[in-house]
């Protein structure tokens, strides 16, 4: 089987059988496309010719380009799952990637906003929405919900009206692996969402243009809509949060995930149970959630160093 054909079949397997999102499937395919180009340069175009030495040479070449350890680890994981799938499907007789090793990724602590900084961001949005501007009202509701429910940006933009229960203050989202969960939100998010639904969303829907592709049109279902009435996209949310965090102290990525990290850390700082936070975040492994305990320890250490007379 040609590597290109195997890539296509594997992509369909990830999407249809494993339920991976389009974004995740594209990430896998990007790594495999790089492997295919590397193999082709060495005269290899069939999966039966892929061996451990070629895999190791591919990773070594990537390391010489000074790619991050996390990227090398991801590529190693991609090719290991791909090779295992080839073996299960009968395309190859031996899984050559089982002994492949890659450096462990450096574990960096996520960016977390302080309570005061997060409050300042929300106060700024509330001021902007005070005159009833539809976009400002929507932006306030978006950020309030991101922070209140610790959502991934893909989960947020995928919410439909039927997923929102204002009376119970819960929202149903579809997370990684197409897993569904219901998460709560508080009174400030409730007020922002109710105001958005009453005064902003109808106005934005009226702007829906024929130029908006049918696949992204709100069609009365999407909770959050863009300035032309189509379903709000992840890029718009990234740009919104990045603008808001430009002047906020701190280092690290300034996208919507910073709000998810912040919400999880604030929950743990407030005494929430680790497993409850795991459930809220939709993490399959408790180990993934435990990084936020490291964040709280770092915050405690920083406070100690700043305040204790014998630090």
C-alpha positions in Angstrom: 0.0 0.0 0.0 1.3 3.4 -0.9 2.0 5.7 2.0 -0.3 8.4 0.5 -3.2 5.9 0.3 -2.6 4.7 3.9 -2.6 8.3 5.1 -6.0 8.9 3.5 -7.4 5.7 5.0 -6.0 6.5 8.4 -7.5 10.0 8.3 -10.9 8.5 7.6 -10.4 6.0 10.5 -9.6 8.8 12.9 -12.6 10.8 11.9 -15.2 8.1 11.5 -14.3 5.3 13.9 -12.3 7.2 16.6 -14.5 10.3 16.4 -11.5 12.7 16.3 -12.2 16.3 15.5 -11.2 17.7 12.1 -8.4 19.8 13.8 -6.9 16.7 15.5 -7.1 14.6 12.4 -5.3 17.3 10.4 -2.6 17.4 13.0 -2.0 13.7 12.6 -2.0 14.0 8.8 0.5 16.9 8.9 3.0 14.7 10.7 2.4 11.8 8.4 2.7 14.1 5.3 6.2 15.2 6.6 7.1 11.5 7.1 5.9 10.7 3.5 8.1 13.5 2.1 11.1 12.3 4.1 10.6 8.7 3.0 10.1 9.7 -0.7 13.4 11.5 -0.7 15.0 8.1 0.3 13.1 6.2 -2.4 10.5 4.8 -0.1 6.8 5.1 -1.0 5.2 1.9 0.3 4.2 1.3 4.0 5.9 -2.1 3.8 9.3 -0.3 3.4 8.8 1.8 6.6 11.3 0.5 9.2 12.7 1.5 12.6 15.8 3.1 11.0 13.8 5.3 8.7 11.5 6.4 11.6 14.6 7.2 13.8 16.3 9.1 10.9 13.1 11.1 10.4 13.0 12.2 14.1 16.7 12.9 14.1 16.4 15.1 11.0 13.6 17.0 12.8 15.7 17.4 15.9 18.5 18.9 13.7 16.0 21.6 12.6 15.7 22.4 16.3 12.1 21.5 16.6 10.8 21.5 20.2 10.9 18.4 22.3 7.1 18.5 22.5 6.9 18.4 18.6 9.3 15.5 18.5 7.3 13.6 21.1 4.1 14.3 19.2 5.6 13.0 16.0 6.8 9.9 17.7 3.3 9.3 19.1 1.7 9.9 15.7 3.9 7.4 13.9 3.5 4.8 16.6 -0.3 4.9 16.5 -0.2 5.0 12.6 2.1 1.9 12.5 0.0 0.0 15.0 -3.1 0.8 12.9 -1.3 -0.5 9.8 -0.4 -3.7 11.6 -4.0 -4.2 12.8 -5.4 -3.6 9.4 -3.1 -6.1 7.8 -1.2 -3.6 5.6 2.1 -4.6 7.3 3.3 -7.7 9.0 5.5 -6.2 11.7 5.0 -3.0 13.6 8.4 -1.4 13.3 7.6 1.6 15.4 7.0 -0.2 18.7 10.6 0.4 19.8 10.7 4.1 18.6 11.6 6.5 21.3 11.5 10.3 21.5 12.5 12.9 24.1 9.9 13.6 26.7 8.4 17.0 26.1 9.3 19.8 28.5 6.4 20.4 30.8 5.6 24.1 31.1 3.1 25.6 33.4 0.1 27.1 31.7 -0.5 30.8 31.8 -2.9 31.8 34.7 -4.4 35.2 35.4 -4.7 36.4 38.9 -8.1 37.1 40.4 -7.6 40.8 40.0 -6.4 40.5 36.4 -9.4 38.3 35.5 -11.7 40.8 37.2 -10.1 43.6 35.3 -10.7 41.9 31.9 -14.4 41.3 32.7 -14.8 44.8 34.0 -13.4 46.1 30.7 -15.9 44.0 28.8 -18.8 45.1 30.9 -17.9 48.8 30.3 -17.7 48.2 26.6 -21.1 46.5 26.6 -22.8 49.2 28.7 -24.2 51.1 25.7 -25.7 47.9 24.2 -23.4 47.3 21.3 -24.3 43.8 19.9 -20.7 42.7 19.4 -19.6 44.0 22.8 -22.5 42.2 24.5 -21.6 39.0 22.7 -17.9 39.3 23.6 -18.8 39.7 27.3 -21.0 36.6 27.1 -18.3 34.6 25.3 -15.6 35.5 27.9 -17.9 35.0 30.9 -18.8 31.5 29.7 -15.2 30.6 28.8 -14.1 31.5 32.3 -17.1 30.3 34.2 -17.2 26.8 32.6 -13.5 26.3 31.7 -14.4 25.5 28.1 -12.2 24.7 25.2 -12.7 27.2 22.4 -13.9 24.4 20.0 -16.5 23.5 22.6 -17.7 27.0 22.9 -18.2 27.7 19.2 -20.0 24.4 18.8 -22.7 25.2 21.4 -26.3 25.3 20.0 -29.2 27.1 21.6 -30.7 23.7 22.7 -27.5 23.0 24.6 -28.0 26.0 26.9 -30.2 25.7 30.0 -30.4 29.2 31.6 -32.7 28.0 34.4 -30.3 25.4 35.6 -27.3 27.4 34.6 -25.7 24.5 32.7 -24.4 24.0 29.2 -23.9 20.8 27.2 -20.8 20.6 25.2 -19.0 18.0 23.0 -15.4 17.6 23.9 -12.5 15.6 22.6 -13.3 12.2 21.2 -16.9 13.4 20.7 -17.5 13.0 24.5 -20.5 14.9 25.8 -20.6 16.6 29.2 -22.7 19.1 31.0 -21.0 21.9 32.9 -22.3 24.6 35.2 -21.8 28.4 35.1 -22.5 31.1 37.6 -24.7 34.2 38.0 -22.5 36.7 36.1 -22.3 34.4 33.1 -26.1 33.8 33.3 -26.7 37.5 33.2 -24.3 38.1 30.3 -25.8 35.2 28.3 -29.4 36.4 29.0 -28.5 39.9 27.9 -26.8 38.6 24.8 -29.7 36.5 23.8 -32.2 39.3 24.3 -30.3 42.2 22.8 -27.4 41.0 20.7 -28.0 37.7 19.0 -31.2 38.8 17.1 -29.4 41.9 15.8 -26.4 39.9 14.6 -28.6 37.3 12.9 -30.2 40.1 10.9 -26.8 40.8 9.4 -26.5 37.2 7.9 -25.3 37.6 4.4 -25.6 35.3 1.4 -21.8 35.5 1.4 -21.7 33.4 4.5 -21.0 29.7 3.5 -24.0 27.4 4.3 -21.8 25.3 6.5 -21.1 28.2 8.9 -24.5 29.8 8.9 -26.2 30.0 12.2 -29.6 28.7 10.9 -31.1 29.7 14.2 -29.2 27.0 16.0 -25.8 28.4 17.0 -25.6 30.1 20.4 -22.8 32.5 19.4 -22.8 34.2 16.0 -20.3 36.4 14.3 -20.7 39.9 12.9 -22.2 38.6 9.6 -24.7 36.3 11.4 -22.8 33.0 10.8 -21.6 30.7 13.5 -18.8 32.3 15.5 -15.5 30.8 14.6 -12.5 29.8 16.7 -10.3 32.4 15.1 -12.6 35.2 16.1 -12.5 34.0 19.7 -8.7 33.7 19.6 -8.4 37.3 18.4 -10.8 38.6 21.0 -9.0 37.0 23.9 -5.5 37.9 22.6 -6.6 41.5 22.4 -7.9 41.4 26.0 -4.7 39.8 27.4 -2.3 42.1 25.6 -1.9 44.4 28.5 -2.4 41.8 31.3 0.8 40.9 33.2 2.2 37.4 32.6 3.9 35.3 30.1 2.8 32.4 27.9 0.1 32.0 25.3 -2.7 34.6 25.3 -5.5 32.6 23.7 -8.7 31.2 25.1 -6.9 28.3 26.7 -5.4 30.8 29.2 -9.0 31.4 30.4 -9.5 27.6 30.8 -6.2 27.3 32.7 -7.2 30.2 34.9 -10.7 28.8 35.7 -9.2 25.4 36.6 -6.6 27.0 38.9 -9.0 29.3 40.6 -11.3 26.3 41.2 -8.5 24.4 42.9 -7.4 27.5 44.8 -10.9 27.8 46.1 -10.9 24.3 47.4 -12.6 22.3 44.6 -12.0 18.6 44.5 -9.5 17.5 41.9 -11.8 14.9 40.4 -14.6 17.4 40.2 -12.3 19.7 38.2 -11.3 16.8 36.0 -15.0 16.1 35.3 -15.7 19.8 34.5 -12.7 20.0 32.2 -13.5 16.8 30.4 -10.1 15.3 31.0 -9.8 11.5 30.3 -6.9 11.3 32.7 -6.6 12.7 36.2 -2.9 13.2 35.5 -3.8 15.9 32.9 -5.7 17.8 35.5 -2.9 17.5 38.1 -0.8 20.1 36.2 -3.1 22.7 37.8 -2.0 21.5 41.3 1.5 22.3 40.2 0.3 25.8 39.2 -1.2 26.4 42.6 2.0 25.2 44.3 4.0 27.7 42.2 1.6 30.5 43.1 2.0 29.6 46.7 5.7 29.6 46.4 5.7 33.0 44.8 3.5 34.4 47.5 5.7 32.9 50.1 8.9 34.3 48.6 7.2 37.8 48.4 5.7 37.8 51.9 7.6 35.6 54.4 10.3 37.5 56.3 12.6 34.4 56.3 11.9 33.3 52.7 
